[in-house]
Each structure stands twice: as structure tokens, then as C-alpha cells.
Amino acid sequence: MSDSLKLSVHQLVDFLLRSGDIDNRVFNRSSMTEGARIHASYQGSQGADYLSEYPLSQTFYINEIAVTLEGRADGIIETKNGDFIIDEIKTTVIPLKDFKDQNLDWHLGQAKCYGLMFCLEKELKGIGIQLTYIRQGKEKDKMIESFTFIREELEQYVYSLLEDYLNFYAIILRNLNDRTSSINTLNFPFEKFRKGQRSLAKYSYSTVKSEGSLFVEAATGIGKTISILFPTIKTLGEDENSKLFYLTAKTSGKESAYKAIEILKESGLCLNDIIITAKEKICFTKKCKCNPDECPFAKDYYNKIQTVLRYALLNYTTFDYTRIVSLAKDYEICPFELELDLSLFCDVIVCDYNYMFDPISYMKRYFDEDSSHFVALIDEAHNLVDRSRDMYSASVSEYEFIEARRSLRNIKNIKIKNQLRKIKKLFEELHNQYSDEYMVVSDFSLETFKVFTSFTNAYNDISKENHDLITTELTNFYLDVNRFMKIWELFSDRYIAFYLNRHDLISLNLRCLDASKFLKSILERVKSSIFFSATLSPMDYYKDTLGGDVENDPQVILPSPFSINNFLIMVAPKVSIKYKDREVSYSYVVEYINSFIEAKAGNYFIYSPSYEYMEKLTSLYQNDNVDIFVQQKDMDDIEKEEFLKNFKAKPERTTLGFLVIGGTFSEGIDLPNDRLIGAVVIGIGLPKINFESDRIAEYYKKQDKPGHDYAYLYPGMNKVMQAVGRVIRSETDKGAVLLIDERYMNRQYQDLFRDEWRNYKVVFNADEIKEEIKNFYKK
Ligand code: SF4
């Protein structure tokens, strides 16, 4: 058993002393942010004898285990007669007495820990403790509860807390011992390394050991997930406090991580892993109204969670969706909070990017604390460029506002109506000022700030006092405004602020053009990070936009391990898919598709440059000898799965999937062997010229970087590379790709061709396509 443990005061008291219900009317991101602001303002208003955010650390020995307790006291007051008082500040939206009565043990327990730690540091015989309660939105409303303790009382109390915690922690330590010993003897789970796997594993291991960053482009088929997970899990054995965050953009990424961990577990690995499912997907009520009045699973959550954690950690090591839902049902508690709480005791956390990078929904429990033992593995990292821009952008729309206002029309005397009237006035003034579709401004007005702030304050007030009056539409609008205010704090030259007037409805927009600085500041807090993808070219572009160091971060590029003879790639340059030429392209494209699929019955994907193009193409495409399935907008996970089932193994008849490039079927789709034998890519994947991409281009141009390439070319070609990557998934796959567009012959596109495309064939008409395909299958 390990003989030392580092623990924060928060971890200790939150685990042992918190009780009651989940109630996001009281505890939510907005009240936490507002709480932090009030904390800082209160601390700032204290005199010179007030020490704010005082860091404390003490080691306690319990049953031969050294427990180092760490934390920061909100304030330490030195009185005139040389005594000391620990000040613990708590803020809330509800009446102070209610808040204190519901949480006194928890709050006082925290302050007592700081009290003892300070007594030990200064060799004091006793200390005063003050709990300062402040009402949010009514900051003059304060309540102070005072206590005095002698050191022995505090010692008795804190030691008994630590003993309780260690009792539970015996389970964790047992798991930790199993983790270390299993990792020490863990071997690569396959008999031999595939081409490229050994070097990828080596680089990944040394990156974590040297606490650096690594950018990896590894073609499909190398087995990059296992090649990165295996060595990075190995490093967990050398640092008891370490955790891996496997961050993904899509469900498919989570599934590959889960499968790779399963394989390692079958080879003897013993650790706890968890897949975090989004709240809206796992919520039992599907409404995400997290309070005891509206959700039975919120009730008594904190009274039950200790028992559930003990049971779960004693009996299981893998926590996927099914396991979490089953545990939560058995104990009648919220599955979402359960997965977050369980993750604290897991070694590998598989989750969406936003749990680490989103400025609002990141996991505070990890990334507001010491993150220096964590390793971030960023899967399909090419997606993070756009995702991070989205995460750091926000908008408030008049449409959502109208919906919110309309939803309250039958509710009388709801205090927030006054604030909504002010917002209405704000939109009316904007209509008078702005009639163009886009209107860029240097910043939004102070008036906007005031109106939005008083709206969020009013919402927070009624959230607790008259929660049953709050409608879903009002909450949606509040969440938008709240996010907008948070993003506004980050506003800089990396942003544009603009009004958008569409269909006579105005929205206020803060669009992040470059999120690299934000990503960098998060990544600097973790020990190490590995960005990987099958398509991360050009590498300098990705390093630049993902917060890396273009000059110094190491990179690895691993080409496809599969035989080049199994892959035919053709470029058809006689047709232009430029926007202005599209009308004349359809008849050629139809002819090309028929030639492409003629030689062999099987499953093919046809990627169009847009929905508009796909609709026209499918309306023109007639072929009674094939089955056709067309991608629909906004397909959910089940519909996607059903769609893919149409592409069966051992097909006797040809099946065509008409899809949109860059859409849901362009990546993360694995149809091995003959479930997919070919793809036609129409166009070069570039987004249509648009306002926001133009602003991105301008932004980078100002920095002497190739703006157009950053905004259009690189993201576009990435989509093409991802689509092409669907065809060859294993050593036994054989397949062909046809790229249709004259621009593929241009140098700037050819420079981005992957190694395995170098032998591409140029085909000038349908007959040549037919001929090439026939020869390819004859080989
Ligand atoms: S089950 Fe849903 S509504 Fe209930 S607490 Fe959990 S997330 Fe909130």
C-alpha cells in the first residue's frame, strides 16, 4: 500500500461533509462565477491585516500513511491583540440563514481544516473561525458566524475526518496498487508491432516523460489509438497522481479508446476507466432541470453518493454508459453527477474536448486545481481548430429572446419582465441602426452590458424564489446571455464583434478567429499533450492554430502501412466544381460516377460539396441497377447507424451513399473490407466563400500568414483527406477514389497530397476512368 497521499481540503470535505440535494438553482456556473467575483471584491475591501487566499499545507501521519492536506484559506485576519481568525466566505442566491442551516457542517468543516493547518504552521494554541455569508445580488446582505477552537479540538476533528477518508481511500489505494503492478508487467497487446506503431509508441512515451507536446499524423491502419494509449498508460505507473484525459470530438473516437483499453485490460492491465456522456444524453428526465422539486434523481444525491462510490469502486473498473446508468438507477441518483464524481477515482477519462477546453463547461474539479500530473491525448485533433473557435464564441439572438418573452406572456408579476422590456428596447434600437446583414463593430456598448447583467441577476433571483415560473425558453435565453457575458470578458483582437441581421432578426455575435492562446494556456497547465489524427497536414498550420510551438514542438508523420497496390486514386481535372461552374458539372459527374462503379459491384460513397449540390445531383442521377441512400440533415446517432447498415459485407448489388463532404459521414466511419470499396469526391472540400472565413483569412494575413489557406484551403483539403481515408481501413481492403475538380492539378493542392496519393492517375473522361478501374481490379 502506498504510504503517502496528497489531498485538497476541498476533496476531503466535499466527499465527507456535503449533504442534501443537487440544486442548480443554488449551485450553478453563474452563481459560482458571481461568487468568485464577490469573493475577490470582499477580500479587496478588507484592511492590511487581512491576508487573502492564504496557501496552507500540512502533512498528517495516520496509520503510517502520510497525508498531505493542501488548500487556500479565503482570508486570515490578524486581530489587534495578535490573535488570528480564519475567514471562510460563502455566497449564495438564497436567504443566508437557509443556506447556512443547510450547509453549516460542510462550511465549518472546511474552515476548521484551515484553522488547524494555520495553528500548526504558526504554532498557535487556538484560533478563531468566521463564516462570512454574502447574498448574491444583494451584497449588503451579510451574515457572520463566529467560533473559537483550541488546537486540540481541531486536531481531534481533522484526524477523525482523515481517518474516515482513509477508510474509503483504502479502496482507492488497493486499486492504485493493482494499477501500478499491472502496468509494470504490461506488454504491448499484440504479437508484433505494425509498421509505424513502435516509433509512435516510443515518441509518445518520451513526450510524456519529458513533459512536452507532440503532434502526430498517423495514417489509418497504423493502430494509433493503441500505440498512443499503451505507452502513455505505461507512464501512469511512474506517477501515482497521474491521469489520462482522452479527448475526442465524436462518439466514434470514444468507442475506439474504449476498445483499445479493453484490449489492454485483456492483456492484464488493471485500472479504472470512464467514458463521460453528455448531460443531455444521459439525463434520466431528459429535461436537465436539476433540482429536487423537478427531478427525483437530484434528491439526497449528496447523502447517497459516498455509498454508491464505495460500491462501484469495489466492484467495477470500467464505467461506460451502460454501467453508469445501471448504478444510477439502482441508487436513484443522477447519472451525470455520478459519472463526474466517479471520474475522480478513474485513471483514464474519455470525454469530449469541451470538458477540458470549453471556457464554461470545462471540468473545474480538474482544471482549476493542480493539473500538472495530467496527460491530454487529443484524438482527431484536426477537429479542435473549429471546435475551439466555437467554444470561445458566443451569440445572443433576437429570435431566442422573442421565444423567451412569449413563453412568459401568461405569467403575471414575474419580476424579470422589466429586464426583458429593456432587452426589447435594445433590439429595437439595433433595428434602427443596422439594416445590413453583417455589421462589424469595435465592441458592444456599455448599455448592452448593463442590460444583460441586470437580466442575468434577475434570472438568478427568480431561479430560487419562483423557480416554477421559469420556462425552458427563458432558461435557454439566459444560458445564451450568460455565455455571451463570459466570452465578452475574453474579447480581444483575436475576435470580431458583429451584429447579424437575418430574416429581420438581429443577433449580437462574438466570433473567435483564433483560439490558440486559450488552448495554449490550458495545455500549459497539464504535464503533457499529444495531438493526433490521420490528417494533420500541414503540420505547422495545426501547431499554430492548436496552441503549439511551431518551431519547437516535435512532430511525427507516419504514412499508411498498407500496400500501395491496394489503392487507386484518380484525378479528373476536366470538370470544374467552382461555384460558378457547378451547373454544367452535373452531367459529367453523373457519367463519371457510372464509369467509376461499373467494373465492380459493391458499396460506394459519393461526396458532394454541399447539400444543395447533392440534392440536384441525386435528382439527376438515374440508375436502376443500384440502390441509393442519401444523407439527411441533422441525423441523430441511431439514424446514422441505420444508414450505415445499408452498406453490407459481400454485396452482390451496388449501393451508393450520397453524402456531403465534411459532414457526419466524412470521418469516424469504419466500413472495412468490402463494406466500402470506393469514394468519389466532387470538389476540393472548400467552404463556400463566407463572412466568417473571410475574417479569419484577414486576421492571419495581418500576421503575414497565408490567410486564405488558413481559412479555406487547409480546412477544405482536410475534409477531402478524411473522406478519402474511409476507403482503405485494413490490410485486406482494396479500393479506389476519384477526385473530381480541375483545381486538384494546382500546385497548392498537390503539395497537400498524402504520400499514398503520389501515384495518382489523371483521367480526362469517363472511358479513362472505366479503363483505370478495370486494370486496377485485374491486378
Ligand atoms: S437526472 Fe437529469 S435533471 Fe436530474 S439531476 Fe441529473 S441531469 Fe439533472
Boltz pocket constraint, residues with backbone or C-beta under 6 A from the ligand:
constraints:
  - pocket:
      binder: B
      contacts: [[A, 22], [A, 279], [A, 282], [A, 283], [A, 284], [A, 285], [A, 286], [A, 287], [A, 288], [A, 289], [A, 290], [A, 291], [A, 295], [A, 296], [A, 297], [A, 298], [A, 333], [A, 334], [A, 335], [A, 336], [A, 337]]
      max_distance: 6.0
